[in-house]
């Protein structure tokens, strides 16, 4: 798992994309941290920084 400012995602050792999320226009992703086996804590940096919990299996927001 990693963040690249414009997007965050997870790639397997076989280079298969598990999930990928693009940062909304005018924002950046600066940090992420796995939580267990199926969730990711993701920090979105914008005028009002947002902490999100994302389902790593589907890429859907769990909490924002």
CNS distance restraints for C-alpha pairs under 8 A (distance, minus, plus):
assign (resid   1 and name CA) (resid   8 and name CA) 7.52 0.50 0.50
assign (resid   1 and name CA) (resid   9 and name CA) 5.62 0.50 0.50
assign (resid   1 and name CA) (resid  10 and name CA) 4.14 0.50 0.50
assign (resid   1 and name CA) (resid  11 and name CA) 6.53 0.50 0.50
assign (resid   1 and name CA) (resid  32 and name CA) 7.84 0.50 0.50
assign (resid   1 and name CA) (resid  34 and name CA) 7.83 0.50 0.50
assign (resid   2 and name CA) (resid   8 and name CA) 5.72 0.50 0.50
assign (resid   2 and name CA) (resid   9 and name CA) 5.77 0.50 0.50
assign (resid   2 and name CA) (resid  10 and name CA) 6.43 0.50 0.50
assign (resid   2 and name CA) (resid  31 and name CA) 7.80 0.50 0.50
assign (resid   2 and name CA) (resid  32 and name CA) 6.81 0.50 0.50
assign (resid   3 and name CA) (resid   7 and name CA) 5.91 0.50 0.50
assign (resid   3 and name CA) (resid   8 and name CA) 4.04 0.50 0.50
assign (resid   3 and name CA) (resid   9 and name CA) 6.48 0.50 0.50
assign (resid   3 and name CA) (resid  29 and name CA) 6.07 0.50 0.50
assign (resid   3 and name CA) (resid  30 and name CA) 6.28 0.50 0.50
assign (resid   3 and name CA) (resid  31 and name CA) 6.22 0.50 0.50
assign (resid   3 and name CA) (resid  32 and name CA) 6.70 0.50 0.50
assign (resid   4 and name CA) (resid   8 and name CA) 5.92 0.50 0.50
assign (resid   4 and name CA) (resid  29 and name CA) 6.83 0.50 0.50
assign (resid   4 and name CA) (resid  30 and name CA) 7.32 0.50 0.50
assign (resid   5 and name CA) (resid  23 and name CA) 7.49 0.50 0.50
assign (resid   5 and name CA) (resid  28 and name CA) 4.68 0.50 0.50
assign (resid   5 and name CA) (resid  29 and name CA) 4.59 0.50 0.50
assign (resid   5 and name CA) (resid  30 and name CA) 5.69 0.50 0.50
assign (resid   6 and name CA) (resid  22 and name CA) 6.04 0.50 0.50
assign (resid   6 and name CA) (resid  23 and name CA) 5.26 0.50 0.50
assign (resid   6 and name CA) (resid  27 and name CA) 7.70 0.50 0.50
assign (resid   6 and name CA) (resid  28 and name CA) 5.49 0.50 0.50
assign (resid   6 and name CA) (resid  29 and name CA) 6.38 0.50 0.50
assign (resid   7 and name CA) (resid  20 and name CA) 6.96 0.50 0.50
assign (resid   7 and name CA) (resid  21 and name CA) 5.52 0.50 0.50
assign (resid   7 and name CA) (resid  22 and name CA) 4.23 0.50 0.50
assign (resid   7 and name CA) (resid  23 and name CA) 5.24 0.50 0.50
assign (resid   7 and name CA) (resid  28 and name CA) 7.41 0.50 0.50
assign (resid   7 and name CA) (resid  29 and name CA) 6.35 0.50 0.50
assign (resid   8 and name CA) (resid  20 and name CA) 5.74 0.50 0.50
assign (resid   8 and name CA) (resid  21 and name CA) 5.39 0.50 0.50
assign (resid   8 and name CA) (resid  22 and name CA) 6.59 0.50 0.50
assign (resid   8 and name CA) (resid  23 and name CA) 7.72 0.50 0.50
assign (resid   8 and name CA) (resid  29 and name CA) 6.72 0.50 0.50
assign (resid   9 and name CA) (resid  17 and name CA) 7.58 0.50 0.50
assign (resid   9 and name CA) (resid  18 and name CA) 7.37 0.50 0.50
assign (resid   9 and name CA) (resid  19 and name CA) 5.31 0.50 0.50
assign (resid   9 and name CA) (resid  20 and name CA) 4.08 0.50 0.50
assign (resid   9 and name CA) (resid  21 and name CA) 6.13 0.50 0.50
assign (resid  10 and name CA) (resid  17 and name CA) 6.07 0.50 0.50
assign (resid  10 and name CA) (resid  18 and name CA) 5.39 0.50 0.50
assign (resid  10 and name CA) (resid  19 and name CA) 5.53 0.50 0.50
assign (resid  10 and name CA) (resid  20 and name CA) 6.58 0.50 0.50
assign (resid  11 and name CA) (resid  15 and name CA) 5.60 0.50 0.50
assign (resid  11 and name CA) (resid  16 and name CA) 5.44 0.50 0.50
assign (resid  11 and name CA) (resid  17 and name CA) 4.53 0.50 0.50
assign (resid  11 and name CA) (resid  18 and name CA) 5.63 0.50 0.50
assign (resid  11 and name CA) (resid  19 and name CA) 7.48 0.50 0.50
assign (resid  12 and name CA) (resid  16 and name CA) 5.22 0.50 0.50
assign (resid  12 and name CA) (resid  17 and name CA) 6.59 0.50 0.50
assign (resid  12 and name CA) (resid  18 and name CA) 6.98 0.50 0.50
assign (resid  18 and name CA) (resid  56 and name CA) 7.81 0.50 0.50
assign (resid  18 and name CA) (resid  57 and name CA) 7.22 0.50 0.50
assign (resid  19 and name CA) (resid  56 and name CA) 6.72 0.50 0.50
assign (resid  19 and name CA) (resid  57 and name CA) 7.17 0.50 0.50
assign (resid  19 and name CA) (resid  58 and name CA) 6.81 0.50 0.50
assign (resid  19 and name CA) (resid  59 and name CA) 5.63 0.50 0.50
assign (resid  20 and name CA) (resid  59 and name CA) 6.86 0.50 0.50
assign (resid  21 and name CA) (resid  59 and name CA) 6.93 0.50 0.50
assign (resid  23 and name CA) (resid  27 and name CA) 5.93 0.50 0.50
assign (resid  23 and name CA) (resid  28 and name CA) 5.63 0.50 0.50
assign (resid  23 and name CA) (resid  29 and name CA) 6.34 0.50 0.50
assign (resid  23 and name CA) (resid  44 and name CA) 7.52 0.50 0.50
assign (resid  24 and name CA) (resid  28 and name CA) 7.56 0.50 0.50
assign (resid  26 and name CA) (resid  46 and name CA) 6.90 0.50 0.50
assign (resid  27 and name CA) (resid  44 and name CA) 6.71 0.50 0.50
assign (resid  27 and name CA) (resid  45 and name CA) 5.67 0.50 0.50
assign (resid  27 and name CA) (resid  46 and name CA) 4.81 0.50 0.50
assign (resid  28 and name CA) (resid  44 and name CA) 5.73 0.50 0.50
assign (resid  28 and name CA) (resid  45 and name CA) 5.19 0.50 0.50
assign (resid  28 and name CA) (resid  46 and name CA) 6.77 0.50 0.50
assign (resid  29 and name CA) (resid  42 and name CA) 7.28 0.50 0.50
assign (resid  29 and name CA) (resid  43 and name CA) 5.87 0.50 0.50
assign (resid  29 and name CA) (resid  44 and name CA) 4.65 0.50 0.50
assign (resid  29 and name CA) (resid  45 and name CA) 5.99 0.50 0.50
assign (resid  30 and name CA) (resid  43 and name CA) 6.10 0.50 0.50
assign (resid  30 and name CA) (resid  44 and name CA) 6.58 0.50 0.50
assign (resid  30 and name CA) (resid  45 and name CA) 6.72 0.50 0.50
assign (resid  31 and name CA) (resid  42 and name CA) 6.00 0.50 0.50
assign (resid  31 and name CA) (resid  43 and name CA) 5.41 0.50 0.50
assign (resid  31 and name CA) (resid  44 and name CA) 7.82 0.50 0.50
assign (resid  32 and name CA) (resid  40 and name CA) 6.61 0.50 0.50
assign (resid  32 and name CA) (resid  41 and name CA) 5.40 0.50 0.50
assign (resid  32 and name CA) (resid  42 and name CA) 4.37 0.50 0.50
assign (resid  32 and name CA) (resid  43 and name CA) 6.27 0.50 0.50
assign (resid  33 and name CA) (resid  40 and name CA) 5.63 0.50 0.50
assign (resid  33 and name CA) (resid  41 and name CA) 5.11 0.50 0.50
assign (resid  33 and name CA) (resid  42 and name CA) 6.66 0.50 0.50
assign (resid  34 and name CA) (resid  38 and name CA) 7.90 0.50 0.50
assign (resid  34 and name CA) (resid  39 and name CA) 6.07 0.50 0.50
assign (resid  34 and name CA) (resid  40 and name CA) 4.38 0.50 0.50
assign (resid  34 and name CA) (resid  41 and name CA) 6.20 0.50 0.50
assign (resid  35 and name CA) (resid  39 and name CA) 5.04 0.50 0.50
assign (resid  35 and name CA) (resid  40 and name CA) 5.29 0.50 0.50
assign (resid  35 and name CA) (resid  41 and name CA) 6.63 0.50 0.50
assign (resid  38 and name CA) (resid  55 and name CA) 5.83 0.50 0.50
assign (resid  38 and name CA) (resid  56 and name CA) 5.14 0.50 0.50
assign (resid  38 and name CA) (resid  57 and name CA) 6.15 0.50 0.50
assign (resid  39 and name CA) (resid  53 and name CA) 6.47 0.50 0.50
assign (resid  39 and name CA) (resid  54 and name CA) 5.55 0.50 0.50
assign (resid  39 and name CA) (resid  55 and name CA) 4.72 0.50 0.50
assign (resid  39 and name CA) (resid  56 and name CA) 5.16 0.50 0.50
assign (resid  39 and name CA) (resid  57 and name CA) 7.92 0.50 0.50
assign (resid  40 and name CA) (resid  53 and name CA) 5.52 0.50 0.50
assign (resid  40 and name CA) (resid  54 and name CA) 5.14 0.50 0.50
assign (resid  40 and name CA) (resid  55 and name CA) 6.55 0.50 0.50
assign (resid  40 and name CA) (resid  56 and name CA) 6.19 0.50 0.50
assign (resid  41 and name CA) (resid  51 and name CA) 7.03 0.50 0.50
assign (resid  41 and name CA) (resid  52 and name CA) 5.78 0.50 0.50
assign (resid  41 and name CA) (resid  53 and name CA) 4.66 0.50 0.50
assign (resid  41 and name CA) (resid  54 and name CA) 6.51 0.50 0.50
assign (resid  42 and name CA) (resid  51 and name CA) 5.82 0.50 0.50
assign (resid  42 and name CA) (resid  52 and name CA) 5.13 0.50 0.50
assign (resid  42 and name CA) (resid  53 and name CA) 6.18 0.50 0.50
assign (resid  42 and name CA) (resid  54 and name CA) 7.20 0.50 0.50
assign (resid  43 and name CA) (resid  49 and name CA) 7.21 0.50 0.50
assign (resid  43 and name CA) (resid  50 and name CA) 5.91 0.50 0.50
assign (resid  43 and name CA) (resid  51 and name CA) 4.70 0.50 0.50
assign (resid  43 and name CA) (resid  52 and name CA) 6.35 0.50 0.50
assign (resid  44 and name CA) (resid  49 and name CA) 5.75 0.50 0.50
assign (resid  44 and name CA) (resid  50 and name CA) 5.11 0.50 0.50
assign (resid  44 and name CA) (resid  51 and name CA) 6.29 0.50 0.50
assign (resid  44 and name CA) (resid  52 and name CA) 7.61 0.50 0.50
assign (resid  45 and name CA) (resid  49 and name CA) 4.69 0.50 0.50
assign (resid  45 and name CA) (resid  50 and name CA) 6.60 0.50 0.50
assign (resid  46 and name CA) (resid  50 and name CA) 7.62 0.50 0.50
assign (resid  50 and name CA) (resid  64 and name CA) 7.12 0.50 0.50
assign (resid  51 and name CA) (resid  64 and name CA) 6.29 0.50 0.50
assign (resid  52 and name CA) (resid  61 and name CA) 7.03 0.50 0.50
assign (resid  52 and name CA) (resid  62 and name CA) 7.56 0.50 0.50
assign (resid  52 and name CA) (resid  63 and name CA) 5.69 0.50 0.50
assign (resid  52 and name CA) (resid  64 and name CA) 4.54 0.50 0.50
assign (resid  53 and name CA) (resid  61 and name CA) 6.14 0.50 0.50
assign (resid  53 and name CA) (resid  62 and name CA) 5.45 0.50 0.50
assign (resid  53 and name CA) (resid  63 and name CA) 5.15 0.50 0.50
assign (resid  53 and name CA) (resid  64 and name CA) 6.53 0.50 0.50
assign (resid  54 and name CA) (resid  59 and name CA) 6.00 0.50 0.50
assign (resid  54 and name CA) (resid  60 and name CA) 5.67 0.50 0.50
assign (resid  54 and name CA) (resid  61 and name CA) 4.51 0.50 0.50
assign (resid  54 and name CA) (resid  62 and name CA) 5.32 0.50 0.50
assign (resid  54 and name CA) (resid  63 and name CA) 7.11 0.50 0.50
assign (resid  55 and name CA) (resid  59 and name CA) 5.23 0.50 0.50
assign (resid  55 and name CA) (resid  60 and name CA) 5.36 0.50 0.50
assign (resid  55 and name CA) (resid  61 and name CA) 6.20 0.50 0.50
assign (resid  55 and name CA) (resid  62 and name CA) 6.14 0.50 0.50
assign (resid  56 and name CA) (resid  60 and name CA) 7.56 0.50 0.50
